[in-house]
Amino acid sequence: MSITKEQKRARFMMHVCVIIGFLAAILAIWSLFDKVYYIAVFSAFIIALQYYNYKQWQKKA
């Protein structure tokens, strides 16, 4: 059974979402240690968006 081009793209984008979410989590933790709370809140928002985006791509994969 072959994977279609759309499924390959969806799997690739799922990996991209995980990487961006991981980097945003690191930034959020770093911002909390440096007491820059607005960047931590922004990073948490990015993490939530990436989770939503991951779930959308997962439906297509």
Predicted model as a PDB file, atoms N, CA, C, CB and O in Angstrom, pLDDT in the B-factor column:
MODEL        1                                                                  
ATOM      1  N   MET A   1       0.833  -1.177   0.000  1.00 73.00           N  
ATOM      2  CA  MET A   1       0.000   0.000   0.000  1.00 73.00           C  
ATOM      3  C   MET A   1       0.877   1.239   0.000  1.00 73.00           C  
ATOM      4  CB  MET A   1      -0.947  -0.002   1.203  1.00 73.00           C  
ATOM      5  O   MET A   1       1.748   1.398   0.855  1.00 73.00           O  
ATOM      6  N   SER A   2       0.647   2.089  -0.938  1.00 87.00           N  
ATOM      7  CA  SER A   2       1.472   3.279  -1.117  1.00 87.00           C  
ATOM      8  C   SER A   2       0.856   4.470  -0.390  1.00 87.00           C  
ATOM      9  CB  SER A   2       1.647   3.596  -2.612  1.00 87.00           C  
ATOM     10  O   SER A   2      -0.363   4.586  -0.269  1.00 87.00           O  
ATOM     11  N   ILE A   3       1.723   5.342   0.084  1.00 88.00           N  
ATOM     12  CA  ILE A   3       1.290   6.571   0.742  1.00 88.00           C  
ATOM     13  C   ILE A   3       1.169   7.657  -0.318  1.00 88.00           C  
ATOM     14  CB  ILE A   3       2.287   6.996   1.877  1.00 88.00           C  
ATOM     15  O   ILE A   3       2.058   7.830  -1.152  1.00 88.00           O  
ATOM     16  N   THR A   4       0.070   8.378  -0.276  1.00 92.00           N  
ATOM     17  CA  THR A   4      -0.138   9.422  -1.272  1.00 92.00           C  
ATOM     18  C   THR A   4       0.718  10.637  -0.942  1.00 92.00           C  
ATOM     19  CB  THR A   4      -1.625   9.816  -1.347  1.00 92.00           C  
ATOM     20  O   THR A   4       1.261  10.766   0.155  1.00 92.00           O  
ATOM     21  N   LYS A   5       0.820  11.513  -1.917  1.00 93.00           N  
ATOM     22  CA  LYS A   5       1.614  12.721  -1.743  1.00 93.00           C  
ATOM     23  C   LYS A   5       1.029  13.607  -0.638  1.00 93.00           C  
ATOM     24  CB  LYS A   5       1.694  13.500  -3.065  1.00 93.00           C  
ATOM     25  O   LYS A   5       1.772  14.234   0.116  1.00 93.00           O  
ATOM     26  N   GLU A   6      -0.283  13.655  -0.546  1.00 93.00           N  
ATOM     27  CA  GLU A   6      -0.937  14.456   0.486  1.00 93.00           C  
ATOM     28  C   GLU A   6      -0.651  13.912   1.887  1.00 93.00           C  
ATOM     29  CB  GLU A   6      -2.445  14.500   0.241  1.00 93.00           C  
ATOM     30  O   GLU A   6      -0.464  14.683   2.828  1.00 93.00           O  
ATOM     31  N   GLN A   7      -0.618  12.591   2.021  1.00 93.00           N  
ATOM     32  CA  GLN A   7      -0.303  11.985   3.307  1.00 93.00           C  
ATOM     33  C   GLN A   7       1.150  12.228   3.697  1.00 93.00           C  
ATOM     34  CB  GLN A   7      -0.590  10.491   3.268  1.00 93.00           C  
ATOM     35  O   GLN A   7       1.445  12.438   4.873  1.00 93.00           O  
ATOM     36  N   LYS A   8       2.057  12.202   2.729  1.00 94.00           N  
ATOM     37  CA  LYS A   8       3.460  12.489   3.013  1.00 94.00           C  
ATOM     38  C   LYS A   8       3.615  13.923   3.507  1.00 94.00           C  
ATOM     39  CB  LYS A   8       4.328  12.255   1.761  1.00 94.00           C  
ATOM     40  O   LYS A   8       4.346  14.185   4.462  1.00 94.00           O  
ATOM     41  N   ARG A   9       2.915  14.855   2.842  1.00 95.00           N  
ATOM     42  CA  ARG A   9       2.970  16.251   3.252  1.00 95.00           C  
ATOM     43  C   ARG A   9       2.397  16.422   4.657  1.00 95.00           C  
ATOM     44  CB  ARG A   9       2.210  17.133   2.254  1.00 95.00           C  
ATOM     45  O   ARG A   9       2.939  17.182   5.460  1.00 95.00           O  
ATOM     46  N   ALA A  10       1.311  15.723   4.954  1.00 95.00           N  
ATOM     47  CA  ALA A  10       0.693  15.818   6.277  1.00 95.00           C  
ATOM     48  C   ALA A  10       1.640  15.295   7.352  1.00 95.00           C  
ATOM     49  CB  ALA A  10      -0.632  15.038   6.311  1.00 95.00           C  
ATOM     50  O   ALA A  10       1.753  15.894   8.421  1.00 95.00           O  
ATOM     51  N   ARG A  11       2.311  14.197   7.083  1.00 95.00           N  
ATOM     52  CA  ARG A  11       3.264  13.664   8.067  1.00 95.00           C  
ATOM     53  C   ARG A  11       4.450  14.596   8.267  1.00 95.00           C  
ATOM     54  CB  ARG A  11       3.761  12.287   7.632  1.00 95.00           C  
ATOM     55  O   ARG A  11       4.924  14.770   9.390  1.00 95.00           O  
ATOM     56  N   PHE A  12       4.926  15.191   7.193  1.00 97.00           N  
ATOM     57  CA  PHE A  12       6.019  16.151   7.298  1.00 97.00           C  
ATOM     58  C   PHE A  12       5.589  17.361   8.137  1.00 97.00           C  
ATOM     59  CB  PHE A  12       6.477  16.602   5.894  1.00 97.00           C  
ATOM     60  O   PHE A  12       6.337  17.825   8.997  1.00 97.00           O  
ATOM     61  N   MET A  13       4.394  17.858   7.880  1.00 97.00           N  
ATOM     62  CA  MET A  13       3.903  19.016   8.622  1.00 97.00           C  
ATOM     63  C   MET A  13       3.658  18.681  10.088  1.00 97.00           C  
ATOM     64  CB  MET A  13       2.623  19.542   7.990  1.00 97.00           C  
ATOM     65  O   MET A  13       3.800  19.548  10.950  1.00 97.00           O  
ATOM     66  N   MET A  14       3.293  17.441  10.381  1.00 97.00           N  
ATOM     67  CA  MET A  14       3.146  17.026  11.773  1.00 97.00           C  
ATOM     68  C   MET A  14       4.493  17.097  12.487  1.00 97.00           C  
ATOM     69  CB  MET A  14       2.565  15.600  11.858  1.00 97.00           C  
ATOM     70  O   MET A  14       4.561  17.516  13.642  1.00 97.00           O  
ATOM     71  N   HIS A  15       5.556  16.691  11.810  1.00 97.00           N  
ATOM     72  CA  HIS A  15       6.890  16.796  12.401  1.00 97.00           C  
ATOM     73  C   HIS A  15       7.276  18.254  12.610  1.00 97.00           C  
ATOM     74  CB  HIS A  15       7.930  16.097  11.513  1.00 97.00           C  
ATOM     75  O   HIS A  15       7.868  18.599  13.632  1.00 97.00           O  
ATOM     76  N   VAL A  16       6.948  19.099  11.663  1.00 97.00           N  
ATOM     77  CA  VAL A  16       7.251  20.527  11.789  1.00 97.00           C  
ATOM     78  C   VAL A  16       6.523  21.116  12.994  1.00 97.00           C  
ATOM     79  CB  VAL A  16       6.857  21.286  10.499  1.00 97.00           C  
ATOM     80  O   VAL A  16       7.099  21.904  13.744  1.00 97.00           O  
ATOM     81  N   CYS A  17       5.262  20.736  13.181  1.00 97.00           N  
ATOM     82  CA  CYS A  17       4.493  21.235  14.319  1.00 97.00           C  
ATOM     83  C   CYS A  17       5.116  20.810  15.645  1.00 97.00           C  
ATOM     84  CB  CYS A  17       3.051  20.741  14.239  1.00 97.00           C  
ATOM     85  O   CYS A  17       5.173  21.597  16.590  1.00 97.00           O  
ATOM     86  N   VAL A  18       5.576  19.581  15.713  1.00 97.00           N  
ATOM     87  CA  VAL A  18       6.199  19.088  16.943  1.00 97.00           C  
ATOM     88  C   VAL A  18       7.485  19.861  17.233  1.00 97.00           C  
ATOM     89  CB  VAL A  18       6.495  17.574  16.834  1.00 97.00           C  
ATOM     90  O   VAL A  18       7.731  20.239  18.378  1.00 97.00           O  
ATOM     91  N   ILE A  19       8.295  20.096  16.222  1.00 98.00           N  
ATOM     92  CA  ILE A  19       9.563  20.811  16.412  1.00 98.00           C  
ATOM     93  C   ILE A  19       9.306  22.248  16.853  1.00 98.00           C  
ATOM     94  CB  ILE A  19      10.396  20.794  15.113  1.00 98.00           C  
ATOM     95  O   ILE A  19       9.951  22.730  17.784  1.00 98.00           O  
ATOM     96  N   ILE A  20       8.372  22.943  16.198  1.00 98.00           N  
ATOM     97  CA  ILE A  20       8.072  24.324  16.576  1.00 98.00           C  
ATOM     98  C   ILE A  20       7.500  24.373  17.993  1.00 98.00           C  
ATOM     99  CB  ILE A  20       7.080  24.960  15.573  1.00 98.00           C  
ATOM    100  O   ILE A  20       7.851  25.261  18.770  1.00 98.00           O  
ATOM    101  N   GLY A  21       6.629  23.435  18.333  1.00 97.00           N  
ATOM    102  CA  GLY A  21       6.077  23.379  19.685  1.00 97.00           C  
ATOM    103  C   GLY A  21       7.142  23.129  20.734  1.00 97.00           C  
ATOM    104  O   GLY A  21       7.112  23.724  21.811  1.00 97.00           O  
ATOM    105  N   PHE A  22       8.083  22.253  20.424  1.00 98.00           N  
ATOM    106  CA  PHE A  22       9.182  21.970  21.356  1.00 98.00           C  
ATOM    107  C   PHE A  22      10.050  23.209  21.567  1.00 98.00           C  
ATOM    108  CB  PHE A  22      10.044  20.802  20.835  1.00 98.00           C  
ATOM    109  O   PHE A  22      10.420  23.527  22.697  1.00 98.00           O  
ATOM    110  N   LEU A  23      10.371  23.903  20.484  1.00 98.00           N  
ATOM    111  CA  LEU A  23      11.174  25.121  20.608  1.00 98.00           C  
ATOM    112  C   LEU A  23      10.424  26.209  21.376  1.00 98.00           C  
ATOM    113  CB  LEU A  23      11.568  25.638  19.222  1.00 98.00           C  
ATOM    114  O   LEU A  23      11.030  26.960  22.140  1.00 98.00           O  
ATOM    115  N   ALA A  24       9.121  26.295  21.176  1.00 98.00           N  
ATOM    116  CA  ALA A  24       8.321  27.271  21.922  1.00 98.00           C  
ATOM    117  C   ALA A  24       8.281  26.912  23.403  1.00 98.00           C  
ATOM    118  CB  ALA A  24       6.890  27.345  21.355  1.00 98.00           C  
ATOM    119  O   ALA A  24       8.276  27.805  24.251  1.00 98.00           O  
ATOM    120  N   ALA A  25       8.252  25.632  23.725  1.00 97.00           N  
ATOM    121  CA  ALA A  25       8.274  25.208  25.127  1.00 97.00           C  
ATOM    122  C   ALA A  25       9.597  25.573  25.785  1.00 97.00           C  
ATOM    123  CB  ALA A  25       8.032  23.696  25.236  1.00 97.00           C  
ATOM    124  O   ALA A  25       9.622  26.031  26.927  1.00 97.00           O  
ATOM    125  N   ILE A  26      10.688  25.372  25.071  1.00 98.00           N  
ATOM    126  CA  ILE A  26      11.998  25.761  25.606  1.00 98.00           C  
ATOM    127  C   ILE A  26      12.052  27.268  25.831  1.00 98.00           C  
ATOM    128  CB  ILE A  26      13.132  25.321  24.649  1.00 98.00           C  
ATOM    129  O   ILE A  26      12.551  27.726  26.858  1.00 98.00           O  
ATOM    130  N   LEU A  27      11.538  28.041  24.873  1.00 97.00           N  
ATOM    131  CA  LEU A  27      11.506  29.495  25.012  1.00 97.00           C  
ATOM    132  C   LEU A  27      10.650  29.920  26.198  1.00 97.00           C  
ATOM    133  CB  LEU A  27      10.981  30.138  23.734  1.00 97.00           C  
ATOM    134  O   LEU A  27      11.012  30.850  26.918  1.00 97.00           O  
ATOM    135  N   ALA A  28       9.516  29.248  26.409  1.00 97.00           N  
ATOM    136  CA  ALA A  28       8.649  29.581  27.537  1.00 97.00           C  
ATOM    137  C   ALA A  28       9.348  29.331  28.870  1.00 97.00           C  
ATOM    138  CB  ALA A  28       7.354  28.772  27.466  1.00 97.00           C  
ATOM    139  O   ALA A  28       9.276  30.156  29.780  1.00 97.00           O  
ATOM    140  N   ILE A  29      10.017  28.202  28.978  1.00 97.00           N  
ATOM    141  CA  ILE A  29      10.737  27.886  30.218  1.00 97.00           C  
ATOM    142  C   ILE A  29      11.869  28.881  30.455  1.00 97.00           C  
ATOM    143  CB  ILE A  29      11.295  26.450  30.169  1.00 97.00           C  
ATOM    144  O   ILE A  29      12.064  29.357  31.574  1.00 97.00           O  
ATOM    145  N   TRP A  30      12.602  29.185  29.412  1.00 97.00           N  
ATOM    146  CA  TRP A  30      13.697  30.142  29.507  1.00 97.00           C  
ATOM    147  C   TRP A  30      13.171  31.525  29.904  1.00 97.00           C  
ATOM    148  CB  TRP A  30      14.459  30.221  28.171  1.00 97.00           C  
ATOM    149  O   TRP A  30      13.789  32.216  30.714  1.00 97.00           O  
ATOM    150  N   SER A  31      12.054  31.918  29.346  1.00 96.00           N  
ATOM    151  CA  SER A  31      11.461  33.221  29.660  1.00 96.00           C  
ATOM    152  C   SER A  31      11.009  33.281  31.116  1.00 96.00           C  
ATOM    153  CB  SER A  31      10.275  33.509  28.730  1.00 96.00           C  
ATOM    154  O   SER A  31      11.130  34.323  31.760  1.00 96.00           O  
ATOM    155  N   LEU A  32      10.493  32.177  31.633  1.00 96.00           N  
ATOM    156  CA  LEU A  32      10.089  32.156  33.038  1.00 96.00           C  
ATOM    157  C   LEU A  32      11.294  32.295  33.957  1.00 96.00           C  
ATOM    158  CB  LEU A  32       9.333  30.866  33.357  1.00 96.00           C  
ATOM    159  O   LEU A  32      11.216  32.978  34.978  1.00 96.00           O  
ATOM    160  N   PHE A  33      12.394  31.663  33.613  1.00 96.00           N  
ATOM    161  CA  PHE A  33      13.598  31.801  34.426  1.00 96.00           C  
ATOM    162  C   PHE A  33      14.151  33.221  34.387  1.00 96.00           C  
ATOM    163  CB  PHE A  33      14.659  30.822  33.957  1.00 96.00           C  
ATOM    164  O   PHE A  33      14.696  33.707  35.378  1.00 96.00           O  
ATOM    165  N   ASP A  34      14.011  33.879  33.248  1.00 96.00           N  
ATOM    166  CA  ASP A  34      14.489  35.257  33.111  1.00 96.00           C  
ATOM    167  C   ASP A  34      13.444  36.288  33.535  1.00 96.00           C  
ATOM    168  CB  ASP A  34      14.901  35.516  31.678  1.00 96.00           C  
ATOM    169  O   ASP A  34      13.698  37.491  33.475  1.00 96.00           O  
ATOM    170  N   LYS A  35      12.275  35.821  33.964  1.00 95.00           N  
ATOM    171  CA  LYS A  35      11.172  36.670  34.422  1.00 95.00           C  
ATOM    172  C   LYS A  35      10.689  37.639  33.346  1.00 95.00           C  
ATOM    173  CB  LYS A  35      11.597  37.450  35.648  1.00 95.00           C  
ATOM    174  O   LYS A  35      10.403  38.804  33.623  1.00 95.00           O  
ATOM    175  N   VAL A  36      10.603  37.138  32.120  1.00 94.00           N  
ATOM    176  CA  VAL A  36      10.027  37.896  31.012  1.00 94.00           C  
ATOM    177  C   VAL A  36       8.703  37.194  30.689  1.00 94.00           C  
ATOM    178  CB  VAL A  36      11.012  37.961  29.738  1.00 94.00           C  
ATOM    179  O   VAL A  36       8.636  36.310  29.836  1.00 94.00           O  
ATOM    180  N   TYR A  37       7.659  37.618  31.399  1.00 96.00           N  
ATOM    181  CA  TYR A  37       6.419  36.862  31.386  1.00 96.00           C  
ATOM    182  C   TYR A  37       5.625  37.007  30.093  1.00 96.00           C  
ATOM    183  CB  TYR A  37       5.574  37.282  32.531  1.00 96.00           C  
ATOM    184  O   TYR A  37       4.924  36.074  29.701  1.00 96.00           O  
ATOM    185  N   TYR A  38       5.716  38.141  29.430  1.00 96.00           N  
ATOM    186  CA  TYR A  38       4.947  38.304  28.197  1.00 96.00           C  
ATOM    187  C   TYR A  38       5.458  37.371  27.098  1.00 96.00           C  
ATOM    188  CB  TYR A  38       5.008  39.762  27.721  1.00 96.00           C  
ATOM    189  O   TYR A  38       4.671  36.914  26.268  1.00 96.00           O  
ATOM    190  N   ILE A  39       6.745  37.084  27.077  1.00 96.00           N  
ATOM    191  CA  ILE A  39       7.266  36.125  26.096  1.00 96.00           C  
ATOM    192  C   ILE A  39       6.816  34.709  26.462  1.00 96.00           C  
ATOM    193  CB  ILE A  39       8.820  36.200  26.022  1.00 96.00           C  
ATOM    194  O   ILE A  39       6.537  33.898  25.579  1.00 96.00           O  
ATOM    195  N   ALA A  40       6.746  34.414  27.754  1.00 96.00           N  
ATOM    196  CA  ALA A  40       6.275  33.096  28.188  1.00 96.00           C  
ATOM    197  C   ALA A  40       4.813  32.887  27.795  1.00 96.00           C  
ATOM    198  CB  ALA A  40       6.442  32.937  29.713  1.00 96.00           C  
ATOM    199  O   ALA A  40       4.431  31.800  27.360  1.00 96.00           O  
ATOM    200  N   VAL A  41       4.004  33.924  27.949  1.00 97.00           N  
ATOM    201  CA  VAL A  41       2.590  33.821  27.564  1.00 97.00           C  
ATOM    202  C   VAL A  41       2.466  33.657  26.050  1.00 97.00           C  
ATOM    203  CB  VAL A  41       1.801  35.071  28.036  1.00 97.00           C  
ATOM    204  O   VAL A  41       1.678  32.842  25.570  1.00 97.00           O  
ATOM    205  N   PHE A  42       3.237  34.424  25.312  1.00 97.00           N  
ATOM    206  CA  PHE A  42       3.228  34.306  23.857  1.00 97.00           C  
ATOM    207  C   PHE A  42       3.670  32.904  23.427  1.00 97.00           C  
ATOM    208  CB  PHE A  42       4.143  35.374  23.225  1.00 97.00           C  
ATOM    209  O   PHE A  42       3.089  32.331  22.505  1.00 97.00           O  
ATOM    210  N   SER A  43       4.678  32.355  24.078  1.00 97.00           N  
ATOM    211  CA  SER A  43       5.147  31.007  23.748  1.00 97.00           C  
ATOM    212  C   SER A  43       4.085  29.964  24.063  1.00 97.00           C  
ATOM    213  CB  SER A  43       6.436  30.686  24.511  1.00 97.00           C  
ATOM    214  O   SER A  43       3.928  28.995  23.320  1.00 97.00           O  
ATOM    215  N   ALA A  44       3.355  30.152  25.158  1.00 97.00           N  
ATOM    216  CA  ALA A  44       2.277  29.224  25.495  1.00 97.00           C  
ATOM    217  C   ALA A  44       1.181  29.282  24.428  1.00 97.00           C  
ATOM    218  CB  ALA A  44       1.691  29.551  26.893  1.00 97.00           C  
ATOM    219  O   ALA A  44       0.588  28.259  24.085  1.00 97.00           O  
ATOM    220  N   PHE A  45       0.918  30.476  23.908  1.00 98.00           N  
ATOM    221  CA  PHE A  45      -0.057  30.625  22.829  1.00 98.00           C  
ATOM    222  C   PHE A  45       0.421  29.900  21.574  1.00 98.00           C  
ATOM    223  CB  PHE A  45      -0.306  32.114  22.525  1.00 98.00           C  
ATOM    224  O   PHE A  45      -0.375  29.251  20.896  1.00 98.00           O  
ATOM    225  N   ILE A  46       1.700  30.004  21.259  1.00 97.00           N  
ATOM    226  CA  ILE A  46       2.276  29.308  20.099  1.00 97.00           C  
ATOM    227  C   ILE A  46       2.177  27.789  20.287  1.00 97.00           C  
ATOM    228  CB  ILE A  46       3.758  29.729  19.889  1.00 97.00           C  
ATOM    229  O   ILE A  46       1.877  27.063  19.339  1.00 97.00           O  
ATOM    230  N   ILE A  47       2.427  27.319  21.496  1.00 97.00           N  
ATOM    231  CA  ILE A  47       2.325  25.885  21.780  1.00 97.00           C  
ATOM    232  C   ILE A  47       0.896  25.405  21.536  1.00 97.00           C  
ATOM    233  CB  ILE A  47       2.757  25.580  23.238  1.00 97.00           C  
ATOM    234  O   ILE A  47       0.687  24.352  20.935  1.00 97.00           O  
ATOM    235  N   ALA A  48      -0.087  26.176  22.002  1.00 98.00           N  
ATOM    236  CA  ALA A  48      -1.486  25.801  21.801  1.00 98.00           C  
ATOM    237  C   ALA A  48      -1.843  25.787  20.318  1.00 98.00           C  
ATOM    238  CB  ALA A  48      -2.410  26.762  22.555  1.00 98.00           C  
ATOM    239  O   ALA A  48      -2.550  24.889  19.860  1.00 98.00           O  
ATOM    240  N   LEU A  49      -1.362  26.767  19.571  1.00 97.00           N  
ATOM    241  CA  LEU A  49      -1.624  26.798  18.133  1.00 97.00           C  
ATOM    242  C   LEU A  49      -0.987  25.611  17.419  1.00 97.00           C  
ATOM    243  CB  LEU A  49      -1.111  28.100  17.533  1.00 97.00           C  
ATOM    244  O   LEU A  49      -1.590  25.027  16.518  1.00 97.00           O  
ATOM    245  N   GLN A  50       0.220  25.259  17.818  1.00 98.00           N  
ATOM    246  CA  GLN A  50       0.891  24.133  17.186  1.00 98.00           C  
ATOM    247  C   GLN A  50       0.199  22.813  17.511  1.00 98.00           C  
ATOM    248  CB  GLN A  50       2.346  24.080  17.622  1.00 98.00           C  
ATOM    249  O   GLN A  50       0.151  21.914  16.672  1.00 98.00           O  
ATOM    250  N   TYR A  51      -0.332  22.695  18.715  1.00 97.00           N  
ATOM    251  CA  TYR A  51      -1.083  21.486  19.070  1.00 97.00           C  
ATOM    252  C   TYR A  51      -2.336  21.375  18.203  1.00 97.00           C  
ATOM    253  CB  TYR A  51      -1.465  21.499  20.574  1.00 97.00           C  
ATOM    254  O   TYR A  51      -2.650  20.300  17.691  1.00 97.00           O  
ATOM    255  N   TYR A  52      -3.042  22.482  18.042  1.00 97.00           N  
ATOM    256  CA  TYR A  52      -4.235  22.492  17.197  1.00 97.00           C  
ATOM    257  C   TYR A  52      -3.864  22.154  15.746  1.00 97.00           C  
ATOM    258  CB  TYR A  52      -4.939  23.871  17.268  1.00 97.00           C  
ATOM    259  O   TYR A  52      -4.540  21.362  15.090  1.00 97.00           O  
ATOM    260  N   ASN A  53      -2.786  22.763  15.260  1.00 97.00           N  
ATOM    261  CA  ASN A  53      -2.331  22.525  13.896  1.00 97.00           C  
ATOM    262  C   ASN A  53      -1.929  21.057  13.712  1.00 97.00           C  
ATOM    263  CB  ASN A  53      -1.149  23.453  13.555  1.00 97.00           C  
ATOM    264  O   ASN A  53      -2.220  20.457  12.678  1.00 97.00           O  
ATOM    265  N   TYR A  54      -1.263  20.489  14.711  1.00 97.00           N  
ATOM    266  CA  TYR A  54      -0.866  19.078  14.666  1.00 97.00           C  
ATOM    267  C   TYR A  54      -2.094  18.184  14.519  1.00 97.00           C  
ATOM    268  CB  TYR A  54      -0.072  18.695  15.936  1.00 97.00           C  
ATOM    269  O   TYR A  54      -2.095  17.252  13.715  1.00 97.00           O  
ATOM    270  N   LYS A  55      -3.137  18.467  15.294  1.00 96.00           N  
ATOM    271  CA  LYS A  55      -4.350  17.660  15.233  1.00 96.00           C  
ATOM    272  C   LYS A  55      -5.038  17.790  13.879  1.00 96.00           C  
ATOM    273  CB  LYS A  55      -5.309  18.064  16.346  1.00 96.00           C  
ATOM    274  O   LYS A  55      -5.614  16.820  13.386  1.00 96.00           O  
ATOM    275  N   GLN A  56      -4.987  18.967  13.273  1.00 96.00           N  
ATOM    276  CA  GLN A  56      -5.578  19.151  11.949  1.00 96.00           C  
ATOM    277  C   GLN A  56      -4.828  18.345  10.897  1.00 96.00           C  
ATOM    278  CB  GLN A  56      -5.586  20.631  11.568  1.00 96.00           C  
ATOM    279  O   GLN A  56      -5.451  17.724  10.036  1.00 96.00           O  
ATOM    280  N   TRP A  57      -3.500  18.347  10.955  1.00 94.00           N  
ATOM    281  CA  TRP A  57      -2.710  17.567   9.996  1.00 94.00           C  
ATOM    282  C   TRP A  57      -2.860  16.066  10.244  1.00 94.00           C  
ATOM    283  CB  TRP A  57      -1.229  17.967  10.077  1.00 94.00           C  
ATOM    284  O   TRP A  57      -2.795  15.259   9.317  1.00 94.00           O  
ATOM    285  N   GLN A  58      -3.062  15.709  11.519  1.00 95.00           N  
ATOM    286  CA  GLN A  58      -3.206  14.286  11.853  1.00 95.00           C  
ATOM    287  C   GLN A  58      -4.464  13.700  11.204  1.00 95.00           C  
ATOM    288  CB  GLN A  58      -3.260  14.095  13.387  1.00 95.00           C  
ATOM    289  O   GLN A  58      -4.476  12.522  10.846  1.00 95.00           O  
ATOM    290  N   LYS A  59      -5.492  14.483  11.053  1.00 94.00           N  
ATOM    291  CA  LYS A  59      -6.703  14.013  10.393  1.00 94.00           C  
ATOM    292  C   LYS A  59      -6.457  13.691   8.928  1.00 94.00           C  
ATOM    293  CB  LYS A  59      -7.802  15.048  10.516  1.00 94.00           C  
ATOM    294  O   LYS A  59      -7.105  12.806   8.369  1.00 94.00           O  
ATOM    295  N   LYS A  60      -5.521  14.406   8.300  1.00 90.00           N  
ATOM    296  CA  LYS A  60      -5.238  14.209   6.884  1.00 90.00           C  
ATOM    297  C   LYS A  60      -4.246  13.081   6.631  1.00 90.00           C  
ATOM    298  CB  LYS A  60      -4.712  15.482   6.289  1.00 90.00           C  
ATOM    299  O   LYS A  60      -4.182  12.544   5.526  1.00 90.00           O  
ATOM    300  N   ALA A  61      -3.481  12.725   7.644  1.00 86.00           N  
ATOM    301  CA  ALA A  61      -2.430  11.718   7.463  1.00 86.00           C  
ATOM    302  C   ALA A  61      -2.955  10.308   7.471  1.00 86.00           C  
ATOM    303  CB  ALA A  61      -1.394  11.859   8.528  1.00 86.00           C  
ATOM    304  O   ALA A  61      -2.182   9.360   7.329  1.00 86.00           O  
TER     305      ALA A  61                                                      
ENDMDL                                                                          
END                                                                             
